[in-house]
Amino acid sequence: MPINSMSKSILLVDNEPDIIYLFKYALESRNYDVYGFTNPLNALEDYKLNCAQYGLVISDIQMPEMTGFDLLKNIRKINVNISILLMSAYDIIDFSELDGIKIDGFMQKPITIRELLSTIEKLYQYPNFIKL
């Protein structure tokens, strides 16, 4: 899915507040607008209200209230074209839980700031560079 070139707004979802803080700080230093949520249910509500502003969703997979897979399925119901980047600390990920919903990339935690910035910048420059 091509990233909306007009929108450098990112929805960032991870149940770890430190990840939200660190990634938000790093991305905002590169002029991205980052809206971080530690609760995927709150992130989904925000997305429903503000979906037109977002160009990219970055989500952890394992979260207590709702899995990243379920969050992304709900987001895709609202916007099939939104770019999605998943991340996880777990080595074995069962992508079959996505039920055919495409994502644009995956990052294995721990993720360095350099890796995060590089991956996102490549997604914006070359929308088809890491399709999964």
N, C-alpha and C positions, 0 to 999 in steps of 0.2 A: 504494500500500500504506500503510495507516495505521501510523504509528509507535506502537510499544508505549508507551502513556502511562505505564506503570509503570516503564519502563526509560529512564534517561537515560545509558545506557552506549553508547559509540560505538566501533566498530572502525575505526581510521584506518590506511590503507595507502598509503604513498608511498615510493619508493626514495630520496628525498632526506631525510636525517636532519634538516636544518634546517626543512623543512616540517612534519615530525612534531613537532619540538620547539615550533615557533611555534604551530601549530594546537592542540596539546595544552595548552599554557600558556593560550591564549586561551579555549578551551572549558572547561577546568577552573576558570577564574576565574568562569564562569557556572554552576558546579555540575554540569557534565557529567562523567561518568567516562569517560576516554579511554584506550584501549589501542592504542598505536601500534606499527606494524610497518614496517620497511623492506624486508622480504622477504615477498612475497605467499604463498609456500609455508608459511612460519611462521604467517602470519595465518590461512590456511585451516585449519591444524592447530588453532590456538587456537579458531577458530570452531566446528570440529567438537566440541571438548570443552566449549565454553561458550556455545553458540548461544542458550540461553534467556535469558542475561543481556543480550544486545544488542538495542537498539531501532533502531539505524541503522548502516549501513556506508558509509564514505566512502573512495573508492579513486581513485588515479590510474589512467590507462589504460595508459600506456607504462612498463613496468617490465621489467628484464632476465630475471628467472627465470620469469615468467608474466605475461601481459597482464592488465590490469584486467578485460577482457571475460571471459577464462577464469576468473579468480577469482570473478567474480560468477555465472557459470553454475554453478560448483561450490557456491557459497553458496546459490543458489536451489534446488538439488537437496535441500539440507538444510532450508531454510525458505523457502517461496514467499511468505511475507508480510513478510519483512524489508524495511525501507525502505533504498533504495540511492541514493547521491549520487555521481556520477562527476565527475572533474575532469581537465583536461589542458591542457598548454601548447601543443599543436598546434592549428592553425586548422581543419584539415579532419579530421573524425572520421567514420569509416565505422561508423555505428551498426548496419549490417546484420550486423556480426560478433556482435551479441548474439543473433541467431537468434530474434527475437521476445520475448526476455526483457525485461520492463518495468523501467525505472528511474524513480526519483522526481524526479530533477533532474540538472542538469549545470552545472558552473561552469568558466569559462575562466580559466586561469592567465595572468597573475598574479592572485591572489585577495587582496583586502584583508581584514583581520580583521573589519572592519565588514560586508563582504559575506558572509563566512563565517558570522558570528554571525546576521545577519539571515536568511539562507537557512535555516539550521538551526532557528532559532526559528519561522519561518513553517511549516516542515515539521511541527514538533511541534504548533503551534496549528491549522494548516489542512492536514491530510494530503493533500488533493487539489490543492494550489495550483500545483504545477509538474510534473505528470505528463508523462512523455515516452513 
